[in-house]
Amino acid sequence: MSTVASIIFAAGRGTRMTGYCGNKTLLPLIPEKSLYEGSHPLIMEVLDNLPEGPRGIVVNHRAQEVRNAIERPGIHFISQPETNGTGGALLAARSFLDSCRADRVIITMGDVPLIRSATYIKLLDRLDRCDMALLGFECPDRAQYGMIEMEGERIAGIVEWKYWKDFPPERRDKLKYCNAGVYAAKRSVLLGYMDRMEERPHEVKKQRDGELITMKEYFLTDLAEMMNEDGVPVGMVTAPEEEVRGVDTPESLEAVQRLYAEKNIRSRV
């Protein structure tokens, strides 16, 4: 087996977690005193399910709290100076990727804890036939999700809701899978396209301290489109919607905690 490096995004604040100001990857999978107080943080389950190898955790908001919560060997903490998109989080990890000996890379999120070890392995196995693989899922309510646009068995790109909602019906009907935001890639190919991505920032308007500002962000989804343009194969692996459920609201946290408890009950039967 070749070595696998994993990059876990844990920089976000989670502004929709009403009444919680900590790093949301430290929210508990096992609630005790309250929804926000308990044991087994989300990110610890992510780490438990990833394959062996060096792990880089990208941090920003409450970074020291994340460092304090994770006391494991083989963990590299990566500072993302500003929260400038998922692509910006990956760019922050460039020195980590340059220094590790792994030939394959997993990119995942610290607030999506239910992805199974077997699913990560399936993503890595898909690299036998392509240079990057995405995790997709089917969802009855696709609104707001980025959708994976296919050309045969290859991925042509990932289209955000604000664009695909205006597609002609025949093109929109071909969009079957949502993007889970989890990737596997060959390290050498990924590093080359990271340079390209850095040359293609997006200008995004955001509210900061009551003021509307324009800032540069980088989108991880651009990688699939750039590779397809060059004829570099990008594939897909699918998982059930419940497995890729992330935490960004109190309601989604409660749902993930319930699913985790049900999984543990089934494993003991």
C-alpha positions in Angstrom: 0.0 0.0 0.0 1.3 3.5 -0.9 1.2 6.2 1.8 -1.9 8.4 2.1 -1.8 12.0 3.4 -5.1 13.5 4.7 -6.0 17.2 4.9 -8.9 18.0 7.2 -10.5 21.5 7.0 -11.2 22.8 10.6 -10.9 26.5 10.1 -14.5 27.6 10.0 -16.5 29.4 12.7 -20.0 28.0 12.0 -21.9 31.2 12.1 -25.3 29.4 12.0 -24.6 27.5 15.2 -26.9 29.7 17.3 -25.5 30.1 20.8 -22.2 28.5 20.1 -19.0 30.5 19.5 -16.4 27.7 19.5 -14.8 25.8 16.6 -17.7 23.6 15.3 -15.4 20.6 14.7 -15.2 20.4 18.5 -18.9 19.9 18.9 -19.8 16.6 20.6 -21.1 13.5 18.8 -22.2 12.3 22.2 -24.3 15.0 23.9 -24.4 15.0 27.7 -25.3 18.3 29.5 -26.7 19.9 26.4 -26.6 19.7 22.6 -23.2 21.6 22.7 -21.7 19.9 25.7 -20.6 16.3 25.7 -17.8 14.0 24.5 -16.2 12.7 21.3 -15.8 15.8 19.2 -16.7 15.6 15.5 -13.2 15.9 14.3 -12.0 12.9 16.4 -14.4 10.6 14.6 -13.1 12.0 11.3 -9.6 11.2 12.4 -10.6 7.7 13.5 -12.1 6.9 10.1 -9.3 8.2 7.9 -6.6 5.8 6.6 -3.2 5.7 8.3 -0.7 8.3 7.2 0.3 12.0 7.9 -2.7 14.3 8.7 -2.8 18.0 8.2 -5.5 19.9 10.0 -6.2 23.4 8.7 -7.2 25.8 11.5 -8.2 29.4 11.9 -11.1 30.1 14.3 -10.3 29.1 17.9 -7.2 27.3 16.5 -5.6 26.8 19.9 -8.7 25.0 21.2 -8.4 22.6 18.3 -4.7 22.0 19.0 -5.4 21.4 22.7 -8.2 18.9 21.9 -6.2 16.7 19.6 -3.2 15.1 21.2 -2.1 12.4 18.7 1.1 11.6 16.9 1.4 12.4 13.2 -0.8 15.5 13.3 0.4 18.7 11.6 -1.6 21.9 12.3 -1.8 24.3 9.4 -2.7 27.9 9.9 -5.1 29.4 7.3 -4.4 33.2 7.8 -7.8 34.2 6.5 -10.9 32.2 5.7 -10.7 32.6 1.9 -12.6 29.6 0.7 -12.1 25.9 0.6 -9.5 26.4 -2.1 -7.7 28.8 0.2 -7.7 26.2 2.9 -6.0 23.8 0.5 -3.5 26.4 -0.6 -2.6 26.9 3.1 -1.6 23.2 3.2 0.8 23.4 0.3 4.0 23.2 2.5 2.5 20.1 4.3 1.9 18.4 0.9 5.3 19.4 -0.3 7.0 17.9 2.7 5.1 14.6 3.1 6.1 11.5 1.1 2.5 10.4 0.3 1.6 9.8 -3.3 -2.2 10.0 -2.7 -4.2 12.7 -0.8 -7.6 12.8 0.9 -9.3 16.1 1.4 -12.1 16.1 3.9 -13.9 18.3 6.5 -13.8 18.2 10.2 -17.6 18.7 10.6 -18.7 15.7 8.4 -18.0 12.9 10.9 -20.0 9.9 9.6 -18.0 9.1 6.5 -16.9 5.5 6.9 -13.4 4.2 6.5 -14.6 2.0 3.6 -15.8 5.1 1.7 -12.4 6.8 2.0 -10.8 3.6 0.7 -13.2 3.5 -2.2 -12.2 7.0 -3.1 -8.5 6.1 -3.0 -9.2 2.9 -5.1 -10.9 5.1 -7.7 -7.5 6.7 -8.4 -6.4 3.6 -10.2 -8.5 4.9 -13.1 -8.4 8.7 -12.7 -6.2 11.4 -11.2 -8.9 12.8 -8.8 -12.1 11.4 -7.4 -15.0 13.2 -5.8 -17.6 11.9 -3.3 -21.1 12.4 -4.5 -24.6 11.6 -3.1 -28.2 11.7 -4.2 -30.6 14.0 -2.4 -34.3 14.6 -3.0 -34.0 18.3 -2.0 -31.1 19.5 -4.1 -31.6 23.2 -3.6 -28.5 25.0 -2.5 -26.2 22.0 -3.3 -23.4 22.1 -5.9 -24.2 19.4 -8.5 -21.7 17.2 -10.3 -22.0 17.6 -14.1 -21.0 14.4 -15.9 -19.7 13.6 -19.4 -20.1 9.9 -19.6 -18.3 8.5 -16.6 -16.1 11.5 -16.3 -16.8 14.6 -14.2 -16.9 17.8 -16.3 -17.3 20.2 -13.4 -19.3 21.1 -10.3 -22.0 23.7 -10.8 -23.3 25.7 -7.9 -27.1 26.1 -7.3 -27.2 29.8 -8.3 -26.1 28.7 -11.8 -27.7 25.2 -12.3 -31.2 26.4 -11.2 -31.3 28.4 -14.4 -30.2 25.6 -16.7 -32.6 24.5 -19.4 -34.7 21.5 -18.2 -33.0 18.9 -20.3 -29.5 19.9 -18.9 -30.8 20.3 -15.3 -32.4 16.8 -15.5 -29.0 15.3 -16.2 -27.7 16.5 -12.8 -28.1 13.5 -10.5 -25.4 13.7 -7.8 -24.7 16.4 -5.3 -21.1 17.3 -4.3 -20.1 16.2 -0.8 -17.0 18.3 -0.8 -14.7 15.3 -0.1 -11.9 14.4 -2.6 -9.0 12.0 -3.2 -6.2 12.9 -5.6 -2.8 11.9 -6.8 -0.5 14.3 -4.9 1.7 15.3 -7.8 -1.3 16.2 -10.0 -3.0 18.0 -7.1 0.1 20.2 -6.4 0.3 21.3 -10.1 -3.4 22.2 -10.2 -3.2 24.1 -6.9 -0.8 26.5 -8.7 -3.4 27.0 -11.4 -6.2 27.5 -8.9 -4.2 30.2 -7.1 -4.0 32.1 -10.4 -7.9 32.0 -10.7 -9.3 33.7 -7.6 -13.0 34.7 -7.4 -14.1 38.1 -6.2 -16.8 37.6 -3.5 -18.8 40.3 -1.6 -19.2 39.6 2.1 -20.4 41.5 5.2 -17.7 42.1 7.7 -18.4 44.2 10.8 -21.4 45.7 9.1 -19.5 46.7 6.0 -19.8 45.1 2.5 -16.3 44.2 1.3 -14.9 42.5 -1.7 -12.4 39.8 -1.1 -10.6 37.1 -3.1 -11.6 33.5 -2.5 -10.5 30.2 -4.0 -12.9 27.4 -4.7 -11.8 23.7 -4.5 -14.5 22.9 -7.0 -12.5 24.7 -9.7 -10.0 21.8 -9.7 -12.4 19.4 -11.4 -13.2 21.9 -14.1 -9.6 22.7 -14.8 -8.6 19.0 -15.0 -11.5 18.2 -17.3 -10.4 21.1 -19.6 -7.0 19.5 -19.9 -8.4 16.0 -20.5 -7.2 14.8 -17.0 -9.7 12.2 -15.8 -11.8 13.0 -12.7 -14.0 10.2 -11.3 -16.7 9.8 -8.6 -17.6 7.5 -5.8 -21.1 7.7 -4.2 -22.3 7.4 -0.6 -25.7 7.6 1.1 -26.9 11.1 2.0 -26.9 10.3 5.8 -23.2 9.3 5.6 -22.1 12.7 4.2 -24.3 14.9 6.4 -22.4 17.8 7.8 -22.9 20.0 10.8 -23.7 23.7 10.2 -26.9 24.3 12.3 -28.1 23.1 15.7 -30.7 21.0 13.8 -28.0 19.2 11.7 -25.9 18.6 14.8 -28.8 17.0 16.5 -29.4 14.8 13.5 -25.8 13.7 13.2 -25.7 12.9 17.0 -28.8 10.7 16.5 -27.3 8.9 13.5 -24.1 8.3 15.4 -26.0 6.8 18.3 -28.0 4.6 16.0 -24.9 3.4 14.3 -23.3 2.4 17.6 -26.5 0.6 18.7 -26.5 -1.4 15.4 -22.8 -2.3 15.8 -23.4 -3.8 19.2 -26.3 -6.0 18.1 
